[in-house]
Amino acid sequence: MSSLENLKLYQKSYDYLEWVYPVLKNFPKSERHTLVQKIQNTLLDFMASIVEARKAESSEKSIKALENADMYLEQVKIYIRLSKDLEFLSMGQYKKSSEKLDEIGRLLGGWINSRKEVK
């Protein structure tokens, strides 16, 4: 994956953060220190893993960071689905979120595959 594509993943991920933070503010107050905090922390861990992969000195370290990012992304998808099922997100918000996360996942998968080919 080219560095331009890596940047695209980073930018799409950052754009998702910007989009989802205001959405999370509308969750019930009772969820702000549980589910909302979990979503925010996992997304920030995801972003940190992407940065770590971009800065990794070796292919092995990069792959490990990307695999961690993939794990965090899967966790976010679960939390977002739960949020929809608990009716904290509208169907429209859920659909938009899922589309954005799927695109991020495809970009991440491409990066993982390209790093494994280099290894």
N, C-alpha and C positions, 0 to 999 in steps of 0.2 A: 504494500500500500504506500502510495506516495505521501510525502510530507503534507502536500495540499489536502489529500483525503483525510489525513490525521487531524489537520486543522478543521476540516469540515465536521468531523465527529466531535471535536472539542466545542466548536461553535454551536452545533445542533444541541449538544448536551447543555451548554450554558443557556441557550434560548429556552430549553425546557425548564430549567431552574427558574428563569425569569417569569415564565408563564405560570408555573405551578405554585409558586410562593403566594401570590395573591389569592389563588383558588383555595389554598390551605387555610387562609385566614377566615374563611367562611365555614369551616368545620365547627361543630359544637364546642363550646368552651371545655366541656369534659374530656374532649379528645386532644386538646392542644398540647398536653404534656405526655401523651401516650402515642397515639397513631401519627399525629402531625409531626411530633418530634422524631419519631422513628423514620418517617418518610424523608424528612429534611436531612437527618444524619446520614442515612443510607445514600441519598443523592450526593451529599458532600463527600462521602467516602468513595463513591463512584468517580466523581471528578478528580479526587486526589489520585486514584489509581490510574486514570487517563494521563495525568501529568507525570506520574511516576514512570509509566510506560514510555512516554515521549522522551524522558530524560535518562532512561536506563542506559547503562554503559554496555550491557551485553544482551544478546538475544534472549538468553534464558531468563534474565531479570525482567525484560520487557514482556515476555510471554506470561510470566507469573503475575505481573501487575495487570495485564489484560484479562487473564482468567479471573482474578479478583474482581475486576470491573464487571465482568460478565455475571459473576455471582451477585454482586450488588444490584445490577440491573434486574435480574430475576426477582430479587427480594422486593424491589420497588414495584414491579408488576403485580406481585401478590398483594402488597399494601394498597395499591390503587384499585385493584379488583375488590378487595374487602371494603374499601371506602365506598365504592359504587353499590355493593350489596347491602351495606348499612345505610345507604341513601344519603351519604355525606357529599357525594358527587352526583350531578345530574347525568343522564344518559349521554347528553351532548358533550359534557366535560370528560366523561369516561372515554367516549369514542375519540375525541381529540387527543387525549392523553395516550391512549393505546396506539394511535397512529404515529405520534411522535416517538414513543418508546420503541415501536417496531422499527422505525427508520434508524434510530440510534443503534438498535440491536444488529441491524443489517450492516451498518458501517463498522461496528465493533467486530462482528464476525469476519468481515473482510480483512480487517487489520490483524486479527488473530491468525487467520489462515495465511496471510502473507508473511507474518513473522515465523510461523512454523515451517514454511517453505524455505526460508533463509537459513534456518537452523540446520 
